[in-house]
Amino acid sequence: MDFYLLAETRDSAREILSPIIDHLNDKFNWRAALKENAELPSEYQHSPQSLRSQEDELRRHLLEYVESWLSGGSDFDKWASEFPALHSRINEILNNVEFLILPDNAARRAKLFTVTPADSTIHPGHREAAWLFAKFITSTFYDRIGQCPQCRKYFFSIRGGAKKYCSRSCATGFTARQAVKAKRAEDKREKLKRALDALEKYETLTPKNKDWKSWVAKRAKVSKNWLTRTFERGDLVEAGETEGNSNKGEE
């Protein structure tokens, strides 16, 4: 078998990454797809219903590929090592792809289309997902896609760098959310400390108050419901021991 290295594409980051981001975020441009479908020779054209099926299949597989790529740190060797089945699958699909070079009605250059041979069992949507993913990871923009931790949408960075959020508002929102989580965690720690201190004081009582929860909750400045939930989670082992002792006393 002879191998040939395709010339590196000189498409811009937007040309390569925008279609991928649109598919991942379920913002597919149906008008453009219908127009592009109409430009194909009749034997390669699809019905609108078939295009919808292709898009669903494309997005499903593209999500799988991109998520695995990000999980592998956008590093091909690591990705191929951690996801050998995906690597083999993409190579197999691309080995069964045919290409058509047709005129671009909007420019003087030609357009490259991928098509599936008539006897192929590969779903056209899966074929396109593999092709888009292959173009992405073999381009100079292989590390420019990320997923926003705030809104979970995918985005790309034209300039590269350590961009973490899709927008300034998401960055602000995520920081605020983390601050709220930190404040809640601190409040919980303070409540636990007060409850444990109150439990220690309760153990020194002679005689003990039978309603230990009311006694502890009042001095720890927490509700009895909070004390019960915390005890059930196992965060207050002493409370269980105390409750057992109190129950024995009641018997």
FILOTOR-500195 format. One record per residue (C-alpha): residue number from 1; residue in one letter; x, y, z. Coordinates in Angstrom, 1 decimal, decimal comma. Example, Ala and Ser with C-alpha at 12.3 -4.5 7.8 and 13.67 -1.06 7.14 Angstrom:
REM residues 2
 resi resn      X      Y      Z
    1    A   12,3   -4,5    7,8
    2    S   13,7   -1,1    7,1
REM end
This chain:
REM residues 251
 resi resn      X      Y      Z
    1    M    0,0    0,0    0,0
    2    D    1,3    3,4   -0,9
    3    F    0,9    6,4    1,5
    4    Y    0,7   10,0    0,5
    5    L    0,7   13,1    2,7
    6    L   -2,0   15,5    1,8
    7    A   -0,8   19,1    1,7
    8    E   -1,6   20,9    4,9
    9    T   -4,7   23,0    4,6
   10    R   -4,3   26,7    4,8
   11    D   -7,9   27,4    5,7
   12    S   -8,4   29,9    8,5
   13    A   -9,2   28,8   12,1
   14    R  -12,8   30,0   11,5
   15    E  -13,2   28,0    8,3
   16    I  -12,1   24,8   10,0
   17    L  -13,5   25,2   13,5
   18    S  -16,8   27,1   13,0
   19    P  -18,6   24,2   11,4
   20    I  -17,4   21,8   14,1
   21    I  -18,6   24,2   16,9
   22    D  -22,0   24,6   15,2
   23    H  -22,5   20,9   15,1
   24    L  -21,3   20,4   18,7
   25    N  -23,6   23,1   20,0
   26    D  -26,5   21,9   17,8
   27    K  -26,6   25,1   15,8
   28    F  -26,4   23,5   12,4
   29    N  -27,0   25,9    9,4
   30    W  -29,7   24,1    7,6
   31    R  -30,1   26,7    4,8
   32    A  -26,4   26,4    3,9
   33    A  -26,7   22,6    4,0
   34    L  -29,7   22,5    1,7
   35    K  -27,9   24,8   -0,7
   36    E  -24,7   22,7   -0,6
   37    N  -26,8   19,5   -1,1
   38    A  -28,3   21,1   -4,2
   39    E  -24,9   21,7   -5,7
   40    L  -24,0   18,0   -5,6
   41    P  -24,6   15,8   -8,6
   42    S  -28,1   14,3   -8,4
   43    E  -26,8   10,8   -7,5
   44    Y  -25,2   12,2   -4,4
   45    Q  -28,1   14,5   -3,2
   46    H  -30,2   13,7   -0,2
   47    S  -33,7   14,5    0,9
   48    P  -34,3   17,0    3,8
   49    Q  -35,3   14,0    6,0
   50    S  -32,1   12,2    5,2
   51    L  -30,1   15,3    5,9
   52    R  -31,7   15,5    9,4
   53    S  -30,8   11,9   10,0
   54    Q  -27,2   12,6    8,9
   55    E  -26,9   15,6   11,2
   56    D  -28,1   13,6   14,2
   57    E  -25,6   10,9   13,4
   58    L  -22,8   13,4   12,7
   59    R  -23,3   15,3   16,0
   60    R  -23,4   12,1   18,0
   61    H  -20,1   10,9   16,7
   62    L  -18,4   14,3   16,6
   63    L  -19,2   14,8   20,3
   64    E  -17,7   11,4   21,0
   65    Y  -14,5   12,3   19,1
   66    V  -14,1   15,8   20,4
   67    E  -14,8   14,8   24,0
   68    S  -12,2   12,1   23,8
   69    W   -9,7   14,5   22,2
   70    L  -10,1   17,0   25,0
   71    S   -9,9   14,2   27,5
   72    G   -6,5   13,3   26,0
   73    G   -5,3   16,9   26,4
   74    S   -5,4   17,6   22,7
   75    D   -2,4   15,5   22,2
   76    F   -2,5   12,9   19,4
   77    D   -0,1   10,3   20,9
   78    K   -2,0   10,4   24,2
   79    W   -5,4   10,3   22,5
   80    A   -4,4    7,4   20,2
   81    S   -3,0    5,5   23,2
   82    E   -6,1    6,1   25,4
   83    F   -8,7    5,6   22,7
   84    P   -7,2    3,1   20,2
   85    A  -10,7    1,9   19,1
   86    L  -11,7    5,5   18,0
   87    H   -8,3    5,9   16,3
   88    S   -8,8    2,7   14,3
   89    R  -12,4    3,5   13,5
   90    I  -11,6    6,9   12,0
   91    N   -8,8    5,4    9,9
   92    E  -11,2    2,7    8,7
   93    I  -13,9    5,3    7,8
   94    L  -11,5    7,6    6,0
   95    N  -10,1    4,7    4,0
   96    N  -13,6    4,3    2,6
   97    V  -14,3    7,9    1,8
   98    E  -14,5    9,2   -1,8
   99    F  -13,9   12,8   -2,7
  100    L  -15,5   15,0   -5,3
  101    I  -14,0   18,3   -6,5
  102    L  -16,8   20,6   -7,8
  103    P  -16,9   24,3   -8,7
  104    D  -17,7   26,8   -6,0
  105    N  -20,4   29,0   -7,4
  106    A  -19,5   31,8   -5,0
  107    A  -15,8   31,9   -5,9
  108    R  -13,3   31,0   -8,5
  109    R  -11,9   28,1   -6,5
  110    A  -13,2   24,6   -6,3
  111    K  -15,0   22,9   -3,4
  112    L  -14,0   19,5   -1,9
  113    F  -16,9   17,2   -1,0
  114    T  -16,7   13,9    0,9
  115    V  -19,1   11,1   -0,3
  116    T  -19,7    7,6    0,8
  117    P  -19,5    4,8   -1,9
  118    A  -22,8    3,2   -2,7
  119    D  -21,7   -0,2   -1,4
  120    S  -20,5    1,3    1,9
  121    T  -22,1    0,4    5,3
  122    I  -20,8    3,6    6,9
  123    H  -23,5    6,2    7,7
  124    P  -23,0    9,4    5,8
  125    G  -23,3   11,4    9,0
  126    H  -20,6    9,3   10,7
  127    R  -18,4    9,7    7,6
  128    E  -18,7   13,5    7,8
  129    A  -18,0   13,5   11,6
  130    A  -14,8   11,5   11,0
  131    W  -13,7   13,8    8,2
  132    L  -14,3   17,0   10,2
  133    F  -12,5   15,6   13,2
  134    A   -9,6   14,5   11,0
  135    K   -9,3   18,0    9,5
  136    F   -9,4   19,5   12,9
  137    I   -6,7   17,4   14,6
  138    T   -4,4   17,6   11,6
  139    S   -4,6   21,4   11,3
  140    T   -2,5   23,9   13,2
  141    F   -5,6   24,6   15,3
  142    Y   -5,7   21,2   16,9
  143    D   -5,7   22,7   20,4
  144    R   -8,1   25,6   19,9
  145    I  -11,4   23,9   20,9
  146    G  -12,6   23,9   24,5
  147    Q  -15,8   23,4   26,5
  148    C  -17,0   26,2   28,8
  149    P  -17,3   25,0   32,4
  150    Q  -20,1   27,4   33,0
  151    C  -22,6   26,9   30,1
  152    R  -21,1   23,6   28,8
  153    K  -21,1   25,0   25,3
  154    Y  -18,1   24,4   23,0
  155    F  -16,1   27,3   21,7
  156    F  -12,8   27,9   19,8
  157    S  -10,0   30,4   20,3
  158    I   -8,6   32,0   17,2
  159    R   -5,5   33,2   18,9
  160    G   -4,9   30,2   21,0
  161    G   -3,7   30,5   24,6
  162    A   -5,3   29,3   27,8
  163    K   -8,8   30,4   27,1
  164    K  -11,1   28,7   29,5
  165    Y  -14,6   30,3   29,0
  166    C  -16,6   31,0   25,9
  167    S  -17,4   34,6   27,0
  168    R  -16,7   37,2   29,7
  169    S  -20,1   36,7   31,2
  170    C  -19,6   33,0   31,6
  171    A  -16,2   33,7   33,2
  172    T  -17,8   36,0   35,7
  173    G  -20,7   33,6   36,3
  174    F  -18,4   30,7   36,9
  175    T  -16,3   32,7   39,4
  176    A  -19,4   33,8   41,2
  177    R  -20,7   30,2   41,4
  178    Q  -17,5   29,0   42,8
  179    A  -17,5   31,8   45,4
  180    V  -21,1   30,7   46,4
  181    K  -19,9   27,1   46,7
  182    A  -16,9   28,1   48,8
  183    K  -19,2   30,2   51,1
  184    R  -21,6   27,3   51,5
  185    A  -18,7   25,0   52,3
  186    E  -17,4   27,4   54,9
  187    D  -20,8   27,9   56,5
  188    K  -21,2   24,1   56,7
  189    R  -17,7   23,8   58,4
  190    E  -18,7   26,5   60,9
  191    K  -22,0   24,8   61,7
  192    L  -20,3   21,4   62,2
  193    K  -17,8   23,0   64,6
  194    R  -20,5   24,7   66,6
  195    A  -22,5   21,4   66,7
  196    L  -19,5   19,4   67,8
  197    D  -18,7   21,9   70,5
  198    A  -22,3   21,8   71,8
  199    L  -22,2   18,0   71,8
  200    E  -19,0   18,0   73,9
  201    K  -20,7   20,3   76,4
  202    Y  -23,8   18,1   76,4
  203    E  -21,7   15,1   77,3
  204    T  -20,6   16,9   80,5
  205    L  -24,2   17,5   81,7
  206    T  -25,5   15,6   84,7
  207    P  -28,2   14,6   84,4
  208    K  -28,5   14,8   80,6
  209    N  -31,4   16,5   78,8
  210    K  -33,4   13,7   77,1
  211    D  -34,1   15,9   74,1
  212    W  -30,5   16,2   73,1
  213    K  -31,2   17,4   69,6
  214    S  -33,1   20,5   70,9
  215    W  -30,4   21,2   73,4
  216    V  -27,6   20,9   70,9
  217    A  -29,5   22,7   68,1
  218    K  -30,2   25,7   70,3
  219    R  -26,6   26,2   71,4
  220    A  -25,1   25,5   68,0
  221    K  -27,6   27,9   66,3
  222    V  -28,8   25,2   63,8
  223    S  -32,1   23,7   63,2
  224    K  -33,1   20,2   64,5
  225    N  -33,7   19,2   60,8
  226    W  -30,2   20,2   59,9
  227    L  -28,8   18,3   62,9
  228    T  -30,8   15,2   61,8
  229    R  -29,7   15,3   58,2
  230    T  -26,1   15,8   59,3
  231    F  -26,2   12,9   61,6
  232    E  -27,8   10,6   58,9
  233    R  -24,9   11,5   56,6
  234    G  -22,4   10,4   59,2
  235    D  -20,9   13,9   59,7
  236    L  -21,7   13,8   63,4
  237    V  -20,8   10,4   64,7
  238    E  -20,9   11,8   68,3
  239    A  -24,5   12,6   67,8
  240    G  -25,3    9,0   67,0
  241    E  -23,5    7,9   70,1
  242    T  -25,3   10,5   72,2
  243    E  -28,7    9,6   70,7
  244    G  -28,0    6,0   71,5
  245    N  -27,1    6,8   75,0
  246    S  -30,2    9,0   75,4
  247    N  -32,4    6,2   74,1
  248    K  -30,9    3,8   76,5
  249    G  -31,6    6,2   79,3
  250    E  -35,2    6,5   78,2
  251    E  -35,7    2,7   78,2
REM end
